[in-house]
Amino acid sequence: MTKYPVIQTEHYIVYVEPVQSYWFIHMDVFKWTKTIRQQFLSDWNDWTEQHKNKVLLAMPFIDDTKMEKWTAMTGFKLIEHHKCTDGVVRKLYKFSCAAAGSK
């Protein structure tokens, strides 16, 4: 599958990977500070507001404290433990842009 950058800064890049009717979210972080976090949340909220018809999914390959903080910060919710094609069970998170826009 192909990932497409949707938010791009010198400090982070957010990508979407279309799979069937869903968009999987990926993120590369190069630098993270309190100020960058605030900018990311502004960028994230602006972007999700523009995509209210989309359901976003995230399935981290690394499940650690940083991922827990990221899902809480962005509003992703754990929906299931999914057995992947490689046999590994991973957490699957869901974010509804429509629900986020109604806050």
N, CA, C and O atoms as a GROMACS GRO file, in nm:
protein
  412
    1MET      N    1   0.084  -0.118   0.000
    1MET     CA    2   0.000   0.000   0.000
    1MET      C    3   0.089   0.125   0.000
    1MET      O    4   0.206   0.120   0.035
    2THR      N    5   0.030   0.235  -0.040
    2THR     CA    6   0.104   0.360  -0.050
    2THR      C    7   0.057   0.458   0.056
    2THR      O    8  -0.063   0.472   0.081
    3LYS      N    9   0.154   0.525   0.119
    3LYS     CA   10   0.124   0.630   0.216
    3LYS      C   11   0.136   0.765   0.147
    3LYS      O   12   0.226   0.786   0.064
    4TYR      N   13   0.045   0.857   0.181
    4TYR     CA   14   0.046   0.992   0.124
    4TYR      C   15   0.060   1.094   0.237
    4TYR      O   16  -0.018   1.090   0.332
    5PRO      N   17   0.156   1.186   0.227
    5PRO     CA   18   0.170   1.288   0.332
    5PRO      C   19   0.052   1.385   0.328
    5PRO      O   20   0.014   1.434   0.222
    6VAL      N   21  -0.006   1.412   0.445
    6VAL     CA   22  -0.119   1.505   0.453
    6VAL      C   23  -0.090   1.625   0.544
    6VAL      O   24  -0.152   1.730   0.530
    7ILE      N   25   0.004   1.609   0.635
    7ILE     CA   26   0.052   1.720   0.718
    7ILE      C   27   0.204   1.706   0.719
    7ILE      O   28   0.257   1.603   0.759
    8GLN      N   29   0.272   1.810   0.675
    8GLN     CA   30   0.417   1.800   0.662
    8GLN      C   31   0.483   1.924   0.721
    8GLN      O   32   0.455   2.036   0.679
    9THR      N   33   0.571   1.903   0.819
    9THR     CA   34   0.652   2.012   0.874
    9THR      C   35   0.794   1.959   0.886
    9THR      O   36   0.821   1.842   0.858
   10GLU      N   37   0.885   2.045   0.927
   10GLU     CA   38   1.022   2.000   0.947
   10GLU      C   39   1.035   1.909   1.069
   10GLU      O   40   1.135   1.839   1.084
   11HIS      N   41   0.932   1.909   1.157
   11HIS     CA   42   0.938   1.832   1.281
   11HIS      C   43   0.860   1.702   1.277
   11HIS      O   44   0.889   1.610   1.354
   12TYR      N   45   0.761   1.691   1.190
   12TYR     CA   46   0.681   1.570   1.180
   12TYR      C   47   0.609   1.565   1.045
   12TYR      O   48   0.587   1.667   0.980
   13ILE      N   49   0.575   1.442   1.006
   13ILE     CA   50   0.494   1.419   0.887
   13ILE      C   51   0.384   1.321   0.924
   13ILE      O   52   0.411   1.216   0.983
   14VAL      N   53   0.260   1.355   0.890
   14VAL     CA   54   0.147   1.265   0.908
   14VAL      C   55   0.107   1.215   0.770
   14VAL      O   56   0.094   1.293   0.675
   15TYR      N   57   0.089   1.084   0.759
   15TYR     CA   58   0.052   1.022   0.632
   15TYR      C   59  -0.083   0.952   0.646
   15TYR      O   60  -0.123   0.914   0.756
   16VAL      N   61  -0.152   0.934   0.534
   16VAL     CA   62  -0.266   0.843   0.529
   16VAL      C   63  -0.230   0.730   0.433
   16VAL      O   64  -0.160   0.750   0.334
   17GLU      N   65  -0.280   0.613   0.465
   17GLU     CA   66  -0.266   0.496   0.379
   17GLU      C   67  -0.407   0.443   0.355
   17GLU      O   68  -0.464   0.377   0.442
   18PRO      N   69  -0.463   0.469   0.238
   18PRO     CA   70  -0.599   0.420   0.210
   18PRO      C   71  -0.603   0.267   0.201
   18PRO      O   72  -0.527   0.207   0.126
   19VAL      N   73  -0.693   0.207   0.277
   19VAL     CA   74  -0.716   0.063   0.273
   19VAL      C   75  -0.868   0.044   0.275
   19VAL      O   76  -0.934   0.072   0.375
   20GLN      N   77  -0.922  -0.004   0.164
   20GLN     CA   78  -1.066  -0.016   0.144
   20GLN      C   79  -1.131   0.120   0.171
   20GLN      O   80  -1.093   0.218   0.107
   21SER      N   81  -1.226   0.127   0.263
   21SER     CA   82  -1.293   0.256   0.287
   21SER      C   83  -1.232   0.332   0.404
   21SER      O   84  -1.286   0.434   0.447
   22TYR      N   85  -1.120   0.284   0.456
   22TYR     CA   86  -1.057   0.345   0.573
   22TYR      C   87  -0.927   0.414   0.535
   22TYR      O   88  -0.867   0.386   0.432
   23TRP      N   89  -0.886   0.504   0.622
   23TRP     CA   90  -0.754   0.566   0.610
   23TRP      C   91  -0.675   0.529   0.734
   23TRP      O   92  -0.715   0.561   0.846
   24PHE      N   93  -0.563   0.461   0.714
   24PHE     CA   94  -0.472   0.433   0.824
   24PHE      C   95  -0.377   0.551   0.838
   24PHE      O   96  -0.326   0.604   0.740
   25ILE      N   97  -0.355   0.592   0.961
   25ILE     CA   98  -0.268   0.706   0.991
   25ILE      C   99  -0.129   0.655   1.030
   25ILE      O  100  -0.116   0.560   1.108
   26HIS      N  101  -0.028   0.721   0.976
   26HIS     CA  102   0.112   0.695   1.011
   26HIS      C  103   0.174   0.830   1.044
   26HIS      O  104   0.131   0.934   0.993
   27MET      N  105   0.274   0.830   1.128
   27MET     CA  106   0.339   0.956   1.163
   27MET      C  107   0.487   0.933   1.187
   27MET      O  108   0.527   0.842   1.260
   28ASP      N  109   0.568   1.018   1.126
   28ASP     CA  110   0.712   1.022   1.152
   28ASP      C  111   0.739   1.148   1.233
   28ASP      O  112   0.695   1.257   1.195
   29VAL      N  113   0.810   1.134   1.343
   29VAL     CA  114   0.844   1.249   1.428
   29VAL      C  115   0.996   1.264   1.429
   29VAL      O  116   1.069   1.169   1.456
   30PHE      N  117   1.041   1.384   1.398
   30PHE     CA  118   1.184   1.412   1.395
   30PHE      C  119   1.230   1.491   1.517
   30PHE      O  120   1.344   1.479   1.561
   31LYS      N  121   1.139   1.571   1.571
   31LYS     CA  122   1.169   1.649   1.692
   31LYS      C  123   1.036   1.675   1.762
   31LYS      O  124   0.935   1.699   1.696
   32TRP      N  125   1.036   1.670   1.898
   32TRP     CA  126   0.912   1.688   1.973
   32TRP      C  127   0.940   1.772   2.096
   32TRP      O  128   1.022   1.735   2.180
   33THR      N  129   0.872   1.884   2.107
   33THR     CA  130   0.879   1.970   2.224
   33THR      C  131   0.736   2.012   2.257
   33THR      O  132   0.642   1.978   2.184
   34LYS      N  133   0.719   2.083   2.366
   34LYS     CA  134   0.585   2.131   2.403
   34LYS      C  135   0.528   2.222   2.294
   34LYS      O  136   0.410   2.213   2.262
   35THR      N  137   0.610   2.308   2.238
   35THR     CA  138   0.566   2.399   2.132
   35THR      C  139   0.528   2.322   2.005
   35THR      O  140   0.428   2.353   1.941
   36ILE      N  141   0.609   2.223   1.969
   36ILE     CA  142   0.580   2.142   1.850
   36ILE      C  143   0.451   2.063   1.873
   36ILE      O  144   0.371   2.048   1.781
   37ARG      N  145   0.431   2.013   1.993
   37ARG     CA  146   0.308   1.941   2.028
   37ARG      C  147   0.187   2.030   2.005
   37ARG      O  148   0.087   1.987   1.947
   38GLN      N  149   0.194   2.154   2.050
   38GLN     CA  150   0.083   2.248   2.032
   38GLN      C  151   0.057   2.274   1.884
   38GLN      O  152  -0.059   2.280   1.841
   39GLN      N  153   0.162   2.289   1.805
   39GLN     CA  154   0.146   2.310   1.662
   39GLN      C  155   0.087   2.186   1.596
   39GLN      O  156   0.000   2.197   1.509
   40PHE      N  157   0.134   2.068   1.638
   40PHE     CA  158   0.079   1.944   1.583
   40PHE      C  159  -0.071   1.936   1.610
   40PHE      O  160  -0.149   1.905   1.520
   41LEU      N  161  -0.112   1.963   1.733
   41LEU     CA  162  -0.256   1.954   1.766
   41LEU      C  163  -0.337   2.053   1.684
   41LEU      O  164  -0.449   2.021   1.642
   42SER      N  165  -0.285   2.170   1.660
   42SER     CA  166  -0.353   2.268   1.575
   42SER      C  167  -0.364   2.215   1.432
   42SER      O  168  -0.472   2.220   1.372
   43ASP      N  169  -0.254   2.164   1.379
   43ASP     CA  170  -0.254   2.106   1.243
   43ASP      C  171  -0.349   1.988   1.236
   43ASP      O  172  -0.428   1.977   1.141
   44TRP      N  173  -0.343   1.900   1.335
   44TRP     CA  174  -0.427   1.780   1.338
   44TRP      C  175  -0.576   1.818   1.341
   44TRP      O  176  -0.655   1.764   1.264
   45ASN      N  177  -0.612   1.910   1.429
   45ASN     CA  178  -0.752   1.953   1.439
   45ASN      C  179  -0.800   2.018   1.311
   45ASN      O  180  -0.913   1.993   1.267
   46ASP      N  181  -0.717   2.100   1.249
   46ASP     CA  182  -0.754   2.162   1.121
   46ASP      C  183  -0.775   2.057   1.014
   46ASP      O  184  -0.873   2.062   0.939
   47TRP      N  185  -0.682   1.960   1.007
   47TRP     CA  186  -0.691   1.858   0.903
   47TRP      C  187  -0.813   1.767   0.923
   47TRP      O  188  -0.885   1.738   0.828
   48THR      N  189  -0.837   1.723   1.046
   48THR     CA  190  -0.952   1.635   1.070
   48THR      C  191  -1.084   1.709   1.049
   48THR      O  192  -1.182   1.648   1.007
   49GLU      N  193  -1.087   1.837   1.076
   49GLU     CA  194  -1.208   1.917   1.050
   49GLU      C  195  -1.242   1.917   0.901
   49GLU      O  196  -1.359   1.922   0.864
   50GLN      N  197  -1.141   1.911   0.817
   50GLN     CA  198  -1.162   1.912   0.671
   50GLN      C  199  -1.198   1.774   0.615
   50GLN      O  200  -1.232   1.763   0.497
   51HIS      N  201  -1.193   1.670   0.698
   51HIS     CA  202  -1.216   1.534   0.651
   51HIS      C  203  -1.321   1.464   0.737
   51HIS      O  204  -1.300   1.351   0.781
   52LYS      N  205  -1.431   1.531   0.761
   52LYS     CA  206  -1.535   1.481   0.851
   52LYS      C  207  -1.597   1.350   0.805
   52LYS      O  208  -1.654   1.278   0.887
   53ASN      N  209  -1.588   1.319   0.678
   53ASN     CA  210  -1.651   1.196   0.626
   53ASN      C  211  -1.560   1.074   0.640
   53ASN      O  212  -1.597   0.965   0.596
   54LYS      N  213  -1.444   1.090   0.699
   54LYS     CA  214  -1.347   0.980   0.705
   54LYS      C  215  -1.341   0.915   0.843
   54LYS      O  216  -1.355   0.981   0.946
   55VAL      N  217  -1.320   0.786   0.841
   55VAL     CA  218  -1.288   0.712   0.963
   55VAL      C  219  -1.140   0.677   0.953
   55VAL      O  220  -1.096   0.616   0.856
   56LEU      N  221  -1.065   0.717   1.055
   56LEU     CA  222  -0.921   0.694   1.057
   56LEU      C  223  -0.888   0.580   1.150
   56LEU      O  224  -0.950   0.564   1.255
   57LEU      N  225  -0.791   0.500   1.112
   57LEU     CA  226  -0.746   0.389   1.194
   57LEU      C  227  -0.596   0.401   1.218
   57LEU      O  228  -0.522   0.456   1.136
   58ALA      N  229  -0.552   0.348   1.330
   58ALA     CA  230  -0.409   0.341   1.361
   58ALA      C  231  -0.383   0.205   1.422
   58ALA      O  232  -0.457   0.159   1.509
   59MET      N  233  -0.276   0.141   1.376
   59MET     CA  234  -0.237   0.011   1.430
   59MET      C  235  -0.086   0.013   1.450
   59MET      O  236  -0.010  -0.021   1.360
   60PRO      N  237  -0.044   0.052   1.569
   60PRO     CA  238   0.100   0.067   1.592
   60PRO      C  239   0.174  -0.065   1.595
   60PRO      O  240   0.126  -0.164   1.652
   61PHE      N  241   0.292  -0.065   1.534
   61PHE     CA  242   0.380  -0.181   1.541
   61PHE      C  243   0.457  -0.179   1.672
   61PHE      O  244   0.499  -0.283   1.722
   62ILE      N  245   0.476  -0.059   1.727
   62ILE     CA  246   0.540  -0.044   1.858
   62ILE      C  247   0.434   0.009   1.953
   62ILE      O  248   0.384   0.119   1.936
   63ASP      N  249   0.402  -0.070   2.053
   63ASP     CA  250   0.297  -0.033   2.148
   63ASP      C  251   0.364   0.001   2.281
   63ASP      O  252   0.397  -0.087   2.360
   64ASP      N  253   0.383   0.131   2.303
   64ASP     CA  254   0.453   0.174   2.423
   64ASP      C  255   0.384   0.296   2.483
   64ASP      O  256   0.276   0.335   2.438
   65THR      N  257   0.445   0.355   2.583
   65THR     CA  258   0.389   0.471   2.652
   65THR      C  259   0.371   0.589   2.557
   65THR      O  260   0.272   0.661   2.568
   66LYS      N  261   0.465   0.608   2.465
   66LYS     CA  262   0.452   0.718   2.368
   66LYS      C  263   0.327   0.700   2.283
   66LYS      O  264   0.257   0.797   2.254
   67MET      N  265   0.298   0.576   2.244
   67MET     CA  266   0.179   0.550   2.163
   67MET      C  267   0.052   0.576   2.244
   67MET      O  268  -0.044   0.633   2.192
   68GLU      N  269   0.051   0.535   2.369
   68GLU     CA  270  -0.064   0.562   2.456
   68GLU      C  271  -0.089   0.713   2.466
   68GLU      O  272  -0.204   0.757   2.457
   69LYS      N  273   0.016   0.790   2.485
   69LYS     CA  274   0.002   0.936   2.496
   69LYS      C  275  -0.049   0.994   2.364
   69LYS      O  276  -0.133   1.083   2.364
   70TRP      N  277   0.003   0.942   2.252
   70TRP     CA  278  -0.038   0.992   2.121
   70TRP      C  279  -0.186   0.965   2.096
   70TRP      O  280  -0.259   1.053   2.048
   71THR      N  281  -0.233   0.843   2.126
   71THR     CA  282  -0.374   0.812   2.103
   71THR      C  283  -0.463   0.897   2.192
   71THR      O  284  -0.569   0.942   2.148
   72ALA      N  285  -0.424   0.919   2.316
   72ALA     CA  286  -0.503   1.004   2.406
   72ALA      C  287  -0.504   1.149   2.356
   72ALA      O  288  -0.608   1.215   2.360
   73MET      N  289  -0.390   1.197   2.310
   73MET     CA  290  -0.378   1.335   2.264
   73MET      C  291  -0.462   1.360   2.138
   73MET      O  292  -0.522   1.466   2.125
   74THR      N  293  -0.465   1.264   2.047
   74THR     CA  294  -0.533   1.283   1.920
   74THR      C  295  -0.679   1.240   1.921
   74THR      O  296  -0.755   1.277   1.831
   75GLY      N  297  -0.720   1.164   2.022
   75GLY     CA  298  -0.860   1.123   2.030
   75GLY      C  299  -0.890   0.986   1.971
   75GLY      O  300  -1.006   0.951   1.954
   76PHE      N  301  -0.786   0.908   1.940
   76PHE     CA  302  -0.808   0.772   1.893
   76PHE      C  303  -0.855   0.686   2.010
   76PHE      O  304  -0.812   0.705   2.123
   77LYS      N  305  -0.944   0.591   1.981
   77LYS     CA  306  -0.996   0.499   2.082
   77LYS      C  307  -0.965   0.355   2.041
   77LYS      O  308  -0.978   0.319   1.924
   78LEU      N  309  -0.925   0.274   2.137
   78LEU     CA  310  -0.898   0.134   2.112
   78LEU      C  311  -1.029   0.064   2.079
   78LEU      O  312  -1.126   0.073   2.155
   79ILE      N  313  -1.033  -0.007   1.964
   79ILE     CA  314  -1.156  -0.077   1.928
   79ILE      C  315  -1.140  -0.228   1.930
   79ILE      O  316  -1.238  -0.300   1.947
   80GLU      N  317  -1.020  -0.278   1.913
   80GLU     CA  318  -1.001  -0.423   1.920
   80GLU      C  319  -0.853  -0.458   1.919
   80GLU      O  320  -0.766  -0.378   1.886
   81HIS      N  321  -0.828  -0.583   1.958
   81HIS     CA  322  -0.697  -0.643   1.942
   81HIS      C  323  -0.709  -0.730   1.817
   81HIS      O  324  -0.786  -0.827   1.815
   82HIS      N  325  -0.634  -0.695   1.714
   82HIS     CA  326  -0.651  -0.756   1.583
   82HIS      C  327  -0.532  -0.845   1.549
   82HIS      O  328  -0.417  -0.804   1.560
   83LYS      N  329  -0.562  -0.969   1.507
   83LYS     CA  330  -0.455  -1.059   1.464
   83LYS      C  331  -0.418  -1.027   1.320
   83LYS      O  332  -0.501  -1.041   1.230
   84CYS      N  333  -0.296  -0.983   1.298
   84CYS     CA  334  -0.248  -0.942   1.166
   84CYS      C  335  -0.204  -1.062   1.084
   84CYS      O  336  -0.192  -1.174   1.134
   85THR      N  337  -0.180  -1.037   0.956
   85THR     CA  338  -0.141  -1.145   0.866
   85THR      C  339  -0.007  -1.208   0.904
   85THR      O  340   0.022  -1.320   0.864
   86ASP      N  341   0.076  -1.135   0.982
   86ASP     CA  342   0.203  -1.192   1.027
   86ASP      C  343   0.187  -1.272   1.157
   86ASP      O  344   0.285  -1.319   1.214
   87GLY      N  345   0.060  -1.286   1.202
   87GLY     CA  346   0.033  -1.364   1.322
   87GLY      C  347   0.042  -1.287   1.452
   87GLY      O  348   0.009  -1.341   1.558
   88VAL      N  349   0.087  -1.163   1.447
   88VAL     CA  350   0.102  -1.081   1.567
   88VAL      C  351  -0.031  -1.011   1.597
   88VAL      O  352  -0.096  -0.958   1.506
   89VAL      N  353  -0.071  -1.011   1.723
   89VAL     CA  354  -0.191  -0.939   1.765
   89VAL      C  355  -0.150  -0.796   1.800
   89VAL      O  356  -0.063  -0.773   1.884
   90ARG      N  357  -0.216  -0.700   1.734
   90ARG     CA  358  -0.186  -0.558   1.757
   90ARG      C  359  -0.314  -0.483   1.793
   90ARG      O  360  -0.424  -0.525   1.758
   91LYS      N  361  -0.297  -0.374   1.864
   91LYS     CA  362  -0.411  -0.289   1.899
   91LYS      C  363  -0.454  -0.210   1.776
   91LYS      O  364  -0.371  -0.156   1.702
   92LEU      N  365  -0.585  -0.204   1.755
   92LEU     CA  366  -0.642  -0.126   1.645
   92LEU      C  367  -0.720  -0.011   1.707
   92LEU      O  368  -0.812  -0.032   1.787
   93TYR      N  369  -0.683   0.111   1.669
   93TYR     CA  370  -0.746   0.232   1.720
   93TYR      C  371  -0.829   0.298   1.610
   93TYR      O  372  -0.796   0.288   1.492
   94LYS      N  373  -0.935   0.366   1.651
   94LYS     CA  374  -1.025   0.433   1.556
   94LYS      C  375  -1.044   0.578   1.599
   94LYS      O  376  -1.052   0.611   1.717
   95PHE      N  377  -1.052   0.664   1.497
   95PHE     CA  378  -1.079   0.806   1.519
   95PHE      C  379  -1.186   0.846   1.419
   95PHE      O  380  -1.172   0.820   1.300
   96SER      N  381  -1.290   0.909   1.468
   96SER     CA  382  -1.396   0.957   1.378
   96SER      C  383  -1.383   1.107   1.364
   96SER      O  384  -1.401   1.181   1.461
   97CYS      N  385  -1.353   1.152   1.242
   97CYS     CA  386  -1.340   1.296   1.217
   97CYS      C  387  -1.473   1.368   1.242
   97CYS      O  388  -1.474   1.481   1.289
   98ALA      N  389  -1.584   1.303   1.211
   98ALA     CA  390  -1.716   1.364   1.232
   98ALA      C  391  -1.740   1.388   1.381
   98ALA      O  392  -1.791   1.493   1.419
   99ALA      N  393  -1.704   1.292   1.464
   99ALA     CA  394  -1.722   1.308   1.609
   99ALA      C  395  -1.631   1.417   1.663
   99ALA      O  396  -1.670   1.491   1.753
  100ALA      N  397  -1.511   1.427   1.609
  100ALA     CA  398  -1.416   1.529   1.655
  100ALA      C  399  -1.466   1.668   1.620
  100ALA      O  400  -1.450   1.761   1.698
  101GLY      N  401  -1.528   1.683   1.504
  101GLY     CA  402  -1.577   1.812   1.461
  101GLY      C  403  -1.697   1.861   1.538
  101GLY      O  404  -1.730   1.980   1.534
  102SER      N  405  -1.764   1.770   1.610
  102SER     CA  406  -1.884   1.810   1.684
  102SER      C  407  -1.855   1.856   1.824
  102SER      O  408  -1.948   1.889   1.898
  103LYS      N  409  -1.727   1.859   1.864
  103LYS     CA  410  -1.690   1.901   1.999
  103LYS      C  411  -1.714   2.048   2.020
  103LYS      O  412  -1.688   2.100   2.128
   0.00000   0.00000   0.00000
